[in-house]
């Protein structure tokens, strides 16, 4: 009985551990593979050496040469996230993003933009939200429609093509999977997006100012934009480990020669790559711990306890059966029923009397035996007269 109880306990604990393992895989892990509601702010820095860039300073428009530094700050907005409703409630988070581009030599601001948008917590893609806006001209554009991947790829990124949103075009373009590359100990997926000579939708006031500075006499023109964007992504978390953008903007007037307004090769600096890799490693370690190592360990231990519980319970059952068989097989003394004595002889039946050492049955007493009070030697009796005469 004791063995059966222990076996039942082991079996029950084994089932519980298997259930916990399944819960980690099918419940906890999917919950962790989402953008959290308490995401810490992060900063990424990209640098471009020997760049050519347009700079407007104190009303003066000029193309300069030098080193540039681009800083992007991403901050999650808990209040705006909590106010999301409808299909976005529980599905999205709201981020605020700000970027500044400045000269390295004198810290002068070259350009800046700000944005607010909603991102899918699993895919990292931008979602349609009526609170989104983009400001890269000094005025918020609330008619912007963010889409595709912008600052993050999906958790468990696949080796396939994705669409990346381009801020200058205000639209998405294909980013093709181009292979793998190990960066800071992480095997990343490399995606390449190529934008070639596409015309930007430039405000007429700005276009007129540019033409008046660089193409005197031109009555019309266009700003042609190219970008070779390469993104190295951690496939487990979808985080950007490294980003490189080779950008070019050329003012093409209807009269006169084209003018290059931007020619820069931006890439994450070493500190940003290291920090991005460290954050990705920390996140992927937590995911792998709770989605692989812990469930496997619980499942193995649960199976061991299941088998052990069955064996212990079966052993107890075998032992109990053995004891029962032992009791059945052990000879026991059976008391013979007592039979009544023979009324004629006042003797017990033959079968009821104990046997002697040489025979199983002691023969019954004979009337020819001498009585207990008879002498051992017969006594001589006197002869009668007839007997005497005959002698």
VOPAGU-2260 file (C-alpha; in pm, 1 decimal, decimal comma):
REM VOPAGU-2260
SITE   aa  ch    i         X         Y         Z
SITE  UNK   A    0       0,0       0,0       0,0
SITE  UNK   A    1     284,4     236,7      84,1
SITE  UNK   A    2     454,4     172,1    -251,8
SITE  UNK   A    3     133,7     247,1    -438,1
SITE  UNK   A    4      94,6     580,5    -259,1
SITE  UNK   A    5     452,9     682,6    -338,2
SITE  UNK   A    6     409,7     575,1    -699,9
SITE  UNK   A    7      91,1     781,3    -729,6
SITE  UNK   A    8     267,2    1089,5    -593,2
SITE  UNK   A    9     559,9    1050,2    -833,9
SITE  UNK   A   10     322,7     999,2   -1125,5
SITE  UNK   A   11     121,7    1308,3   -1031,5
SITE  UNK   A   12     431,7    1525,7    -999,4
SITE  UNK   A   13     552,7    1397,4   -1337,5
SITE  UNK   A   14     223,4    1494,9   -1501,6
SITE  UNK   A   15     244,6    1839,1   -1338,0
SITE  UNK   A   16     598,9    1895,3   -1469,0
SITE  UNK   A   17     495,1    1796,4   -1820,6
SITE  UNK   A   18     204,1    2039,7   -1798,4
SITE  UNK   A   19     439,7    2314,5   -1683,5
SITE  UNK   A   20     674,2    2240,9   -1974,1
SITE  UNK   A   21     385,4    2263,1   -2220,3
SITE  UNK   A   22     269,0    2586,0   -2057,6
SITE  UNK   A   23     610,7    2744,4   -2098,4
SITE  UNK   A   24     623,2    2650,4   -2466,7
SITE  UNK   A   25     267,0    2736,2   -2565,7
SITE  UNK   A   26     175,3    3015,8   -2321,7
SITE  UNK   A   27     475,5    3184,8   -2160,2
SITE  UNK   A   28     710,1    3190,3   -2460,2
SITE  UNK   A   29     457,6    3351,0   -2700,0
SITE  UNK   A   30     391,2    3613,2   -2432,5
SITE  UNK   A   31     762,9    3688,0   -2408,5
SITE  UNK   A   32     810,2    3707,4   -2786,4
SITE  UNK   A   33     639,1    4044,1   -2795,1
SITE  UNK   A   34     747,3    4403,1   -2753,0
SITE  UNK   A   35     706,6    4472,4   -2378,7
SITE  UNK   A   36     501,7    4752,7   -2230,3
SITE  UNK   A   37     796,7    4870,2   -2021,6
SITE  UNK   A   38    1062,7    4892,5   -2290,5
SITE  UNK   A   39    1362,9    5102,0   -2193,0
SITE  UNK   A   40    1462,2    5389,7   -2417,8
SITE  UNK   A   41    1743,3    5312,5   -2660,1
SITE  UNK   A   42    1983,4    5522,8   -2862,5
SITE  UNK   A   43    2160,1    5431,4   -3184,1
SITE  UNK   A   44    2436,4    5633,3   -3346,4
SITE  UNK   A   45    2540,0    5615,5   -3712,8
SITE  UNK   A   46    2835,3    5804,0   -3855,8
SITE  UNK   A   47    2927,4    5915,8   -4206,4
SITE  UNK   A   48    3280,7    6023,5   -4291,3
SITE  UNK   A   49    3365,4    6267,5   -4569,6
SITE  UNK   A   50    3002,5    6333,3   -4643,5
SITE  UNK   A   51    2856,2    6601,2   -4867,6
SITE  UNK   A   52    2544,2    6758,2   -4720,9
SITE  UNK   A   53    2306,6    7050,5   -4747,4
SITE  UNK   A   54    2309,3    7285,4   -4451,7
SITE  UNK   A   55    2078,8    7579,9   -4385,7
SITE  UNK   A   56    2219,4    7806,3   -4117,2
SITE  UNK   A   57    2083,2    8154,0   -4040,1
SITE  UNK   A   58    1898,2    8163,7   -4370,8
SITE  UNK   A   59    2206,8    8067,5   -4567,9
SITE  UNK   A   60    2174,3    7760,1   -4788,9
SITE  UNK   A   61    2501,6    7585,3   -4861,7
SITE  UNK   A   62    2646,2    7242,1   -4948,4
SITE  UNK   A   63    2927,1    7151,2   -4707,4
SITE  UNK   A   64    3170,2    6866,9   -4667,5
SITE  UNK   A   65    3261,3    6692,8   -4343,3
SITE  UNK   A   66    3183,5    6413,0   -4099,5
SITE  UNK   A   67    2826,2    6362,6   -3981,7
SITE  UNK   A   68    2672,8    6189,4   -3683,2
SITE  UNK   A   69    2311,2    6068,1   -3679,8
SITE  UNK   A   70    2151,2    5993,8   -3342,4
SITE  UNK   A   71    1815,0    5817,0   -3313,1
SITE  UNK   A   72    1635,4    5800,7   -2978,8
SITE  UNK   A   73    1344,9    5556,0   -2937,9
SITE  UNK   A   74    1111,2    5599,9   -2641,1
SITE  UNK   A   75     798,8    5402,9   -2557,8
SITE  UNK   A   76     490,8    5602,5   -2455,5
SITE  UNK   A   77     301,1    5410,2   -2182,6
SITE  UNK   A   78       9,0    5653,2   -2161,2
SITE  UNK   A   79     -59,6    5650,6   -2535,1
SITE  UNK   A   80     -17,6    5272,7   -2541,6
SITE  UNK   A   81    -271,0    5232,0   -2260,3
SITE  UNK   A   82    -519,6    5449,0   -2450,6
SITE  UNK   A   83    -512,1    5230,1   -2761,4
SITE  UNK   A   84    -850,9    5079,4   -2837,4
SITE  UNK   A   85   -1019,0    4846,3   -3080,0
SITE  UNK   A   86    -792,4    4610,3   -3270,5
SITE  UNK   A   87    -482,3    4788,0   -3138,7
SITE  UNK   A   88    -562,6    4725,4   -2772,0
SITE  UNK   A   89    -315,3    4466,0   -2644,8
SITE  UNK   A   90    -170,8    4424,0   -2992,5
SITE  UNK   A   91      37,7    4738,3   -3032,9
SITE  UNK   A   92     269,3    4975,3   -2849,7
SITE  UNK   A   93     326,7    5341,9   -2921,0
SITE  UNK   A   94     678,3    5467,4   -2982,2
SITE  UNK   A   95     812,2    5816,2   -3012,8
SITE  UNK   A   96    1121,5    5849,9   -3229,1
SITE  UNK   A   97    1351,8    6143,7   -3273,9
SITE  UNK   A   98    1657,0    6182,0   -3497,2
SITE  UNK   A   99    1917,8    6453,7   -3522,3
SITE  UNK   A  100    2201,0    6479,4   -3774,5
SITE  UNK   A  101    2485,4    6709,3   -3678,6
SITE  UNK   A  102    2834,8    6793,0   -3787,9
SITE  UNK   A  103    3106,2    6619,2   -3589,5
SITE  UNK   A  104    3346,5    6912,4   -3598,6
SITE  UNK   A  105    3129,1    7195,2   -3462,0
SITE  UNK   A  106    2809,4    7014,0   -3345,1
SITE  UNK   A  107    2593,7    7223,7   -3576,0
SITE  UNK   A  108    2253,7    7078,1   -3654,0
SITE  UNK   A  109    2213,2    6964,2   -4014,1
SITE  UNK   A  110    1868,5    6803,2   -4004,3
SITE  UNK   A  111    1616,8    6656,9   -3762,4
SITE  UNK   A  112    1283,9    6479,3   -3753,8
SITE  UNK   A  113    1034,2    6341,8   -3500,8
SITE  UNK   A  114     765,6    6076,9   -3528,9
SITE  UNK   A  115     502,1    5899,7   -3327,6
SITE  UNK   A  116     366,6    5565,8   -3441,4
SITE  UNK   A  117     212,0    5234,6   -3331,9
SITE  UNK   A  118     398,8    4908,0   -3380,9
SITE  UNK   A  119     271,5    4552,2   -3377,4
SITE  UNK   A  120     412,4    4383,2   -3066,7
SITE  UNK   A  121     497,8    4059,9   -3252,0
SITE  UNK   A  122     585,4    4156,6   -3608,7
SITE  UNK   A  123     734,0    4496,3   -3525,1
SITE  UNK   A  124     556,7    4640,2   -3829,1
SITE  UNK   A  125     383,9    4978,5   -3821,1
SITE  UNK   A  126       6,4    4966,9   -3779,9
SITE  UNK   A  127    -261,5    5208,6   -3895,0
SITE  UNK   A  128    -331,7    5446,7   -3604,7
SITE  UNK   A  129    -508,7    5782,7   -3602,4
SITE  UNK   A  130    -255,3    5928,4   -3358,6
SITE  UNK   A  131      51,7    5884,1   -3577,5
SITE  UNK   A  132     248,6    6178,2   -3715,1
SITE  UNK   A  133     580,3    6272,2   -3875,2
SITE  UNK   A  134     760,5    6602,7   -3846,7
SITE  UNK   A  135    1064,8    6656,2   -4071,3
SITE  UNK   A  136     980,4    7008,4   -4190,0
SITE  UNK   A  137     894,7    7182,7   -3863,8
SITE  UNK   A  138     528,6    7088,1   -3884,0
SITE  UNK   A  139     356,5    6761,4   -3787,4
SITE  UNK   A  140     222,7    6566,4   -4082,7
SITE  UNK   A  141     -72,7    6374,2   -3938,2
SITE  UNK   A  142    -168,7    6239,1   -4276,0
SITE  UNK   A  143     136,8    6012,7   -4276,7
SITE  UNK   A  144      65,6    5641,8   -4307,4
SITE  UNK   A  145     343,7    5432,5   -4160,1
SITE  UNK   A  146     368,8    5071,7   -4276,1
SITE  UNK   A  147     610,8    4779,7   -4293,5
SITE  UNK   A  148     924,2    4741,6   -4085,4
SITE  UNK   A  149    1082,8    5064,2   -3963,2
SITE  UNK   A  150    1284,0    5019,2   -3646,0
SITE  UNK   A  151    1247,1    4646,4   -3588,2
SITE  UNK   A  152    1186,8    4314,2   -3763,4
SITE  UNK   A  153     955,5    4035,8   -3638,1
SITE  UNK   A  154    1043,5    3799,3   -3358,0
SITE  UNK   A  155    1173,1    3483,6   -3527,7
SITE  UNK   A  156    1257,0    3664,9   -3849,5
SITE  UNK   A  157    1248,7    3440,3   -4154,8
SITE  UNK   A  158    1481,6    3415,2   -4451,0
SITE  UNK   A  159    1248,1    3594,6   -4686,3
SITE  UNK   A  160    1186,3    3940,8   -4827,0
SITE  UNK   A  161    1024,4    4211,0   -4610,8
SITE  UNK   A  162     904,9    4564,7   -4674,8
SITE  UNK   A  163    1087,6    4852,8   -4504,8
SITE  UNK   A  164     932,8    5196,8   -4472,3
SITE  UNK   A  165    1139,8    5483,4   -4613,8
SITE  UNK   A  166    1083,4    5818,8   -4446,0
SITE  UNK   A  167    1187,9    6028,3   -4748,2
SITE  UNK   A  168     959,5    5841,2   -4987,0
SITE  UNK   A  169     686,9    5804,4   -4718,8
SITE  UNK   A  170     625,9    5457,6   -4853,4
SITE  UNK   A  171     755,3    5101,4   -4832,3
SITE  UNK   A  172    1000,3    4928,0   -5062,4
SITE  UNK   A  173    1112,2    4564,0   -5073,8
SITE  UNK   A  174    1407,2    4456,3   -4863,0
SITE  UNK   A  175    1546,2    4131,1   -4996,0
SITE  UNK   A  176    1708,1    3861,5   -4785,3
SITE  UNK   A  177    2074,9    3859,5   -4885,5
SITE  UNK   A  178    2236,3    3600,1   -4658,0
SITE  UNK   A  179    2371,8    3558,1   -4306,2
SITE  UNK   A  180    2662,9    3717,2   -4127,3
SITE  UNK   A  181    2800,1    3675,6   -3776,6
SITE  UNK   A  182    2829,0    4001,1   -3582,0
SITE  UNK   A  183    2945,5    4008,4   -3219,6
SITE  UNK   A  184    2878,0    3637,1   -3184,1
SITE  UNK   A  185    2525,1    3656,6   -3330,6
SITE  UNK   A  186    2436,4    3500,4   -3662,7
SITE  UNK   A  187    2239,1    3782,4   -3823,1
SITE  UNK   A  188    2018,1    3789,1   -4130,8
SITE  UNK   A  189    2118,0    4054,9   -4381,9
SITE  UNK   A  190    1849,4    4240,0   -4577,1
SITE  UNK   A  191    1915,8    4481,9   -4861,4
SITE  UNK   A  192    1684,7    4750,8   -4991,1
SITE  UNK   A  193    1783,9    4938,4   -5305,4
SITE  UNK   A  194    1612,6    5264,3   -5399,3
SITE  UNK   A  195    1735,2    5412,5   -5725,1
SITE  UNK   A  196    1663,9    5760,3   -5862,3
SITE  UNK   A  197    1315,4    5809,5   -5726,3
SITE  UNK   A  198    1164,4    6155,3   -5724,7
SITE  UNK   A  199    1078,1    6295,2   -5382,2
SITE  UNK   A  200     755,7    6480,5   -5327,4
SITE  UNK   A  201     908,3    6811,0   -5220,9
SITE  UNK   A  202     711,2    7110,2   -5100,7
SITE  UNK   A  203     699,1    7377,9   -5370,7
SITE  UNK   A  204     833,6    7645,5   -5137,1
SITE  UNK   A  205    1138,7    7442,6   -5054,5
SITE  UNK   A  206    1193,1    7344,8   -5416,6
SITE  UNK   A  207    1179,5    7710,5   -5524,6
SITE  UNK   A  208    1435,0    7805,2   -5256,6
SITE  UNK   A  209    1672,6    7533,8   -5373,0
SITE  UNK   A  210    1637,1    7622,6   -5740,2
SITE  UNK   A  211    1695,5    7986,6   -5660,8
SITE  UNK   A  212    2022,8    7897,7   -5485,8
SITE  UNK   A  213    2169,3    7627,3   -5707,7
SITE  UNK   A  214    1997,5    7664,8   -6047,5
SITE  UNK   A  215    1948,1    8029,0   -6127,2
SITE  UNK   A  216    1712,7    8067,0   -6417,1
SITE  UNK   A  217    1542,9    7730,1   -6367,8
SITE  UNK   A  218    1166,7    7738,8   -6345,2
SITE  UNK   A  219    1116,3    7381,5   -6238,1
SITE  UNK   A  220    1308,6    7083,3   -6117,4
SITE  UNK   A  221    1297,1    6773,3   -5905,0
SITE  UNK   A  222    1485,6    6616,2   -5617,3
SITE  UNK   A  223    1606,4    6266,8   -5707,2
SITE  UNK   A  224    1669,6    6026,4   -5420,8
SITE  UNK   A  225    1870,4    5701,3   -5398,7
SITE  UNK   A  226    1947,5    5482,0   -5100,8
SITE  UNK   A  227    2117,5    5147,8   -5057,2
SITE  UNK   A  228    1995,2    5036,0   -4716,0
SITE  UNK   A  229    2142,7    4725,6   -4550,5
SITE  UNK   A  230    2004,5    4593,6   -4221,6
SITE  UNK   A  231    2158,8    4314,7   -4014,2
SITE  UNK   A  232    1888,5    4158,9   -3795,2
SITE  UNK   A  233    1899,9    3921,4   -3501,5
SITE  UNK   A  234    1651,7    3657,2   -3623,2
SITE  UNK   A  235    1543,2    3555,7   -3272,6
SITE  UNK   A  236    1436,5    3899,7   -3146,4
SITE  UNK   A  237    1413,2    4093,3   -3472,7
SITE  UNK   A  238    1638,9    4364,7   -3332,3
SITE  UNK   A  239    1860,3    4571,0   -3558,9
SITE  UNK   A  240    2223,6    4484,0   -3485,5
SITE  UNK   A  241    2373,9    4698,7   -3755,9
SITE  UNK   A  242    2238,0    4940,7   -4014,8
SITE  UNK   A  243    2407,7    5103,0   -4312,2
SITE  UNK   A  244    2256,7    5355,9   -4551,4
SITE  UNK   A  245    2435,1    5496,5   -4856,5
SITE  UNK   A  246    2218,0    5797,6   -4935,4
SITE  UNK   A  247    2222,8    6038,6   -5225,2
SITE  UNK   A  248    1999,6    6333,3   -5312,3
SITE  UNK   A  249    2046,1    6530,1   -5634,4
SITE  UNK   A  250    1864,3    6847,7   -5733,3
SITE  UNK   A  251    1786,6    6824,8   -6105,2
SITE  UNK   A  252    1658,7    7153,2   -6251,5
SITE  UNK   A  253    1499,5    7194,0   -6591,1
SITE  UNK   A  254    1776,1    7440,8   -6672,7
SITE  UNK   A  255    2135,4    7404,3   -6565,3
SITE  UNK   A  256    2349,0    7131,7   -6410,8
SITE  UNK   A  257    2235,6    6896,7   -6132,8
SITE  UNK   A  258    2356,4    6966,1   -5778,8
SITE  UNK   A  259    2432,0    6696,0   -5524,7
SITE  UNK   A  260    2271,7    6796,2   -5195,1
SITE  UNK   A  261    2355,6    6479,6   -5003,9
SITE  UNK   A  262    2612,6    6208,9   -5053,2
SITE  UNK   A  263    2678,0    6018,7   -4732,1
SITE  UNK   A  264    2753,8    5667,3   -4618,6
SITE  UNK   A  265    2597,3    5626,2   -4272,1
SITE  UNK   A  266    2668,9    5315,9   -4060,7
SITE  UNK   A  267    2621,8    5223,9   -3693,6
SITE  UNK   A  268    2934,5    5300,7   -3493,8
SITE  UNK   A  269    3109,2    5029,6   -3293,5
SITE  UNK   A  270    2952,2    5130,6   -2961,9
SITE  UNK   A  271    2600,3    5106,6   -3107,0
SITE  UNK   A  272    2668,2    4767,7   -3265,4
SITE  UNK   A  273    2801,8    4633,1   -2935,8
SITE  UNK   A  274    2510,2    4769,9   -2735,3
SITE  UNK   A  275    2257,7    4636,0   -2987,5
SITE  UNK   A  276    2419,8    4291,7   -2979,5
SITE  UNK   A  277    2425,6    4287,2   -2598,8
SITE  UNK   A  278    2054,8    4375,4   -2576,8
SITE  UNK   A  279    1972,4    4110,5   -2835,7
SITE  UNK   A  280    2176,8    3847,0   -2651,4
SITE  UNK   A  281    2004,5    3924,5   -2324,3
SITE  UNK   A  282    1658,9    3900,9   -2483,5
SITE  UNK   A  283    1735,4    3586,3   -2681,7
SITE  UNK   A  284    1889,0    3417,4   -2373,2
SITE  UNK   A  285    1566,3    3475,5   -2180,8
SITE  UNK   A  286    1359,9    3346,3   -2470,6
SITE  UNK   A  287    1573,8    3035,3   -2518,7
SITE  UNK   A  288    1585,0    2967,1   -2144,6
SITE  UNK   A  289    1207,0    2967,8   -2112,5
SITE  UNK   A  290    1126,9    2822,2   -2453,3
SITE  UNK   A  291    1395,0    2550,9   -2480,1
SITE  UNK   A  292    1612,2    2472,3   -2180,1
SITE  UNK   A  293    1357,5    2491,7   -1897,6
SITE  UNK   A  294    1077,4    2309,4   -2087,4
SITE  UNK   A  295    1315,3    2033,6   -2197,9
SITE  UNK   A  296    1446,6    1994,6   -1843,3
SITE  UNK   A  297    1094,6    1985,0   -1698,7
SITE  UNK   A  298     979,8    1738,5   -1964,8
SITE  UNK   A  299    1273,0    1501,8   -1902,0
SITE  UNK   A  300    1226,6    1516,4   -1525,1
SITE  UNK   A  301     852,3    1471,7   -1567,1
SITE  UNK   A  302     898,5    1162,0   -1782,6
SITE  UNK   A  303    1146,2    1017,4   -1532,0
SITE  UNK   A  304     899,2    1070,0   -1249,2
SITE  UNK   A  305     617,4     923,0   -1457,2
SITE  UNK   A  306     815,0     608,1   -1530,2
SITE  UNK   A  307     939,9     592,6   -1172,9
SITE  UNK   A  308     588,2     629,9   -1038,1
SITE  UNK   A  309     463,7     347,7   -1259,0
SITE  UNK   A  310     751,7     120,4   -1160,9
SITE  UNK   A  311     720,6     194,9    -788,8
SITE  UNK   A  312     345,9     143,8    -796,9
SITE  UNK   A  313     382,0    -178,9    -996,8
SITE  UNK   A  314     653,1    -301,4    -760,0
SITE  UNK   A  315     426,9    -243,6    -463,9
SITE  UNK   A  316     149,8    -432,9    -638,6
SITE  UNK   A  317     383,0    -725,7    -713,3
SITE  UNK   A  318     501,4    -731,4    -353,6
SITE  UNK   A  319     142,4    -733,9    -228,6
SITE  UNK   A  320      50,8   -1019,0    -463,9
SITE  UNK   A  321     359,6   -1211,8    -350,3
SITE  UNK   A  322     263,8   -1176,5      13,6
SITE  UNK   A  323     -84,5   -1296,0     -66,6
SITE  UNK   A  324      50,1   -1599,7    -252,1
SITE  UNK   A  325     289,1   -1669,1      36,7
SITE  UNK   A  326       0,0   -1678,0     278,9
SITE  UNK   A  327    -193,0   -1911,3      49,8
SITE  UNK   A  328      99,6   -2149,1      -9,0
SITE  UNK   A  329     209,2   -2179,0     355,8
SITE  UNK   A  330      66,0   -2504,0     512,1
SITE  UNK   A  331    -159,0   -2446,3     806,6
SITE  UNK   A  332    -265,0   -2689,0    1076,7
SITE  UNK   A  333    -624,2   -2798,4    1030,7
SITE  UNK   A  334    -797,0   -2922,4    1342,0
SITE  UNK   A  335    -974,2   -3250,7    1280,1
SITE  UNK   A  336   -1328,0   -3260,9    1405,7
SITE  UNK   A  337   -1376,8   -3448,4    1730,5
SITE  UNK   A  338   -1580,3   -3762,0    1686,2
SITE  UNK   A  339   -1795,1   -3923,2    1954,1
SITE  UNK   A  340   -1678,4   -4242,1    2122,8
SITE  UNK   A  341   -1825,3   -4579,3    2032,1
SITE  UNK   A  342   -2106,2   -4635,7    2285,8
SITE  UNK   A  343   -2048,5   -5013,0    2281,0
SITE  UNK   A  344   -1684,4   -5006,9    2369,8
SITE  UNK   A  345   -1646,9   -4653,9    2498,6
SITE  UNK   A  346   -1344,0   -4621,0    2271,9
SITE  UNK   A  347   -1252,5   -4347,0    2020,1
SITE  UNK   A  348   -1267,2   -4441,6    1654,2
SITE  UNK   A  349    -949,1   -4580,5    1512,5
SITE  UNK   A  350    -890,2   -4272,9    1292,4
SITE  UNK   A  351    -912,8   -4048,9    1597,9
SITE  UNK   A  352    -643,3   -4224,7    1799,2
SITE  UNK   A  353    -283,2   -4133,5    1772,5
SITE  UNK   A  354     -51,6   -4386,5    1614,7
SITE  UNK   A  355     244,6   -4545,3    1797,2
SITE  UNK   A  356     602,8   -4548,0    1691,2
SITE  UNK   A  357     573,3   -4866,6    1487,9
SITE  UNK   A  358     221,0   -4851,6    1365,7
SITE  UNK   A  359     -23,9   -4587,6    1277,2
SITE  UNK   A  360    -293,4   -4747,0    1493,2
SITE  UNK   A  361    -278,3   -4902,0    1836,3
SITE  UNK   A  362    -484,5   -5220,2    1831,9
SITE  UNK   A  363    -779,8   -5230,3    2067,0
SITE  UNK   A  364    -743,4   -5382,8    2411,3
SITE  UNK   A  365    -797,2   -5764,0    2432,5
SITE  UNK   A  366   -1006,4   -5931,4    2699,3
SITE  UNK   A  367    -733,9   -6202,9    2724,7
SITE  UNK   A  368    -497,8   -5953,7    2879,4
SITE  UNK   A  369    -454,8   -5973,8    3247,0
SITE  UNK   A  370    -615,0   -5727,9    3468,1
SITE  UNK   A  371    -411,4   -5469,0    3639,9
SITE  UNK   A  372    -480,1   -5631,4    3982,7
SITE  UNK   A  373    -380,5   -5978,7    3884,3
SITE  UNK   A  374     -47,6   -6108,7    4015,1
SITE  UNK   A  375     239,1   -6151,9    3779,1
SITE  UNK   A  376     261,0   -6534,1    3863,4
SITE  UNK   A  377     -58,2   -6750,4    3853,1
SITE  UNK   A  378    -166,0   -6883,1    4195,3
SITE  UNK   A  379    -196,6   -7267,2    4241,2
SITE  UNK   A  380    -554,0   -7358,6    4338,3
SITE  UNK   A  381    -631,7   -7671,7    4546,2
SITE  UNK   A  382    -747,3   -7981,4    4361,2
SITE  UNK   A  383   -1101,3   -8110,5    4399,0
SITE  UNK   A  384   -1186,9   -8458,8    4517,4
SITE  UNK   A  385   -1267,2   -8581,5    4165,6
SITE  UNK   A  386    -945,7   -8447,4    4036,5
SITE  UNK   A  387    -753,5   -8608,5    4322,5
SITE  UNK   A  388    -915,9   -8953,7    4256,8
SITE  UNK   A  389    -822,7   -8942,6    3900,8
SITE  UNK   A  390    -465,1   -8871,4    3989,6
